[in-house]
Amino acid sequence: MSGRTMSVSEETKNIADIRPIHAHFNLHCIVVQVAPNSHKTKDGKEVRTCKIADKTGSINLSVWGEYCNAISPGDILYLVRCYATIFKNNLTVYIRKQGYIRKAGEFCMLFNEQPDMSEPNKEWVQQFYENKAKEASLQQNKLPGSYKVAASRVKRDKEV
């Protein structure tokens, strides 16, 4: 785990306050449970799911690479530069590529497993997929337009 200092640009959130739209935050939590098996992606990267908690609730954490085997139940962690999104209809926390996990201790942290923020929330799931559809639609509309602009610039530049 990293010895870097925590970023002050992102706020430290309570788990109960996390929503699928949150993209830049830190967490102070305890690892409650670690999935017994990790999984390999198509790229061959290792992924493992953990249940983390703080005094306000619990949530799933998906960890990648070196962190898969470094996290154990009872570890108290600082998660720096996190984001939350819906995965298989469950709210899940991820560490950004620029983020890291720092172990801050073991076993001595008050926590609450309820509410479990990873439990499916129909409203969040519906909103998440609606936003995905809107993004896809915008991308489809944007690509041809940006191509036309780029093509007209090339044509214009050739004429000069």
C-alpha positions in Angstrom: 0.0 0.0 0.0 1.1 3.5 -0.6 3.0 5.8 1.7 1.8 8.9 -0.1 0.0 11.7 1.7 -3.8 12.0 1.4 -5.1 14.4 -1.2 -6.8 17.5 0.1 -8.5 18.3 -3.2 -11.1 15.6 -2.6 -13.3 15.6 0.4 -13.5 12.6 2.8 -17.0 11.3 2.6 -19.1 9.1 4.9 -20.3 5.9 3.2 -23.9 6.7 3.7 -23.5 9.9 1.7 -22.0 8.2 -1.4 -24.1 8.3 -4.6 -23.5 6.9 -8.1 -22.6 10.4 -9.3 -19.8 11.0 -6.9 -16.4 11.0 -8.7 -13.8 12.6 -6.5 -13.7 11.6 -2.8 -11.7 9.9 -0.1 -12.8 7.3 2.4 -11.7 6.3 5.9 -13.0 2.8 6.5 -12.5 -0.7 7.8 -12.5 -3.9 5.7 -15.4 -6.1 6.9 -15.2 -8.9 4.4 -13.0 -9.9 1.5 -14.3 -12.1 -1.3 -12.5 -15.5 -1.1 -11.6 -15.6 -4.8 -10.3 -12.9 -7.1 -11.3 -12.8 -10.8 -9.3 -12.2 -13.9 -10.5 -9.7 -16.5 -10.1 -10.3 -20.3 -6.9 -8.3 -20.0 -5.6 -10.7 -17.4 -5.9 -8.2 -14.5 -6.9 -9.4 -11.1 -10.0 -8.0 -9.4 -11.5 -8.7 -6.0 -14.5 -7.3 -4.2 -14.5 -6.3 -0.5 -17.1 -5.0 1.9 -16.0 -1.9 3.7 -17.7 0.1 6.4 -17.5 3.2 8.5 -19.7 4.6 11.3 -22.5 5.4 8.8 -22.9 2.2 6.7 -21.2 -0.2 4.4 -20.5 -0.5 0.7 -18.7 -2.8 -1.9 -15.2 -1.9 -2.9 -13.7 -3.3 -6.0 -9.9 -3.5 -5.9 -7.5 -4.2 -8.7 -4.0 -5.5 -9.2 -1.5 -5.3 -6.3 -4.3 -4.4 -3.8 -6.2 -7.7 -4.3 -4.0 -9.7 -2.0 -2.9 -6.9 0.3 -6.3 -6.2 1.9 -7.5 -8.3 4.8 -10.6 -8.2 7.0 -10.0 -5.8 9.9 -7.7 -3.5 8.0 -8.4 0.2 8.5 -7.8 2.0 5.2 -7.6 5.5 3.7 -8.9 5.3 0.2 -7.7 8.2 -1.8 -9.3 9.5 -5.1 -12.3 7.2 -5.3 -15.4 7.2 -7.4 -18.7 5.4 -7.2 -20.7 3.8 -9.9 -23.3 1.1 -10.5 -21.9 -2.4 -11.3 -24.4 -5.3 -11.7 -27.1 -3.1 -10.2 -25.0 -2.5 -7.0 -23.4 0.8 -5.9 -19.6 0.1 -5.8 -16.6 2.2 -4.9 -13.4 2.1 -7.1 -10.0 3.7 -6.7 -9.1 6.0 -9.6 -5.9 5.2 -11.6 -4.3 8.2 -9.9 -5.6 7.0 -6.5 -4.2 4.7 -3.9 -5.0 2.8 -0.7 -3.1 3.4 2.5 -3.3 1.1 5.5 -4.0 3.1 8.7 -4.3 0.3 11.3 -6.1 -2.8 12.2 -9.3 -3.8 14.1 -9.9 -0.6 16.2 -12.7 1.3 14.4 -16.3 1.6 15.1 -18.5 0.8 12.1 -22.0 0.0 11.1 -22.9 -2.5 8.4 -26.4 -0.9 7.9 -27.4 0.7 5.7 -25.7 -1.3 3.1 -25.2 1.2 0.3 -24.5 -1.6 -2.2 -28.0 -3.0 -1.9 -29.8 -2.5 -5.2 -31.6 0.9 -5.3 -34.1 0.9 -8.2 -34.0 4.7 -8.5 -30.2 4.9 -8.7 -30.1 2.0 -11.2 -32.7 3.5 -13.4 -31.0 6.9 -13.3 -27.6 5.4 -14.0 -28.8 3.5 -17.1 -30.7 6.6 -18.3 -27.6 8.7 -18.0 -25.6 6.0 -19.8 -28.1 6.1 -22.7 -27.9 9.9 -22.9 -24.1 9.8 -22.9 -24.1 7.2 -25.7 -26.6 9.3 -27.7 -24.5 12.4 -27.2 -21.4 10.5 -28.3 -23.1 9.3 -31.5 -24.3 12.8 -32.3 -20.9 14.3 -31.5 -18.7 12.0 -33.5 -20.1 12.7 -37.0 -20.3 16.5 -36.2 -16.7 16.7 -34.9 -15.5 14.6 -38.0 -17.3 17.1 -40.3 -15.6 20.0 -38.5 -12.2 18.4 -38.7 -12.7 17.5 -42.4 -13.8 21.1 -43.2 -10.7 22.4 -41.4 -8.4 20.1 -43.4 -10.1 21.3 -46.6 -9.8 24.9 -45.5 -6.2 24.5 -44.5 -5.4 22.9 -47.9 -6.9 25.8 -49.7 -4.7 28.3 -47.9 
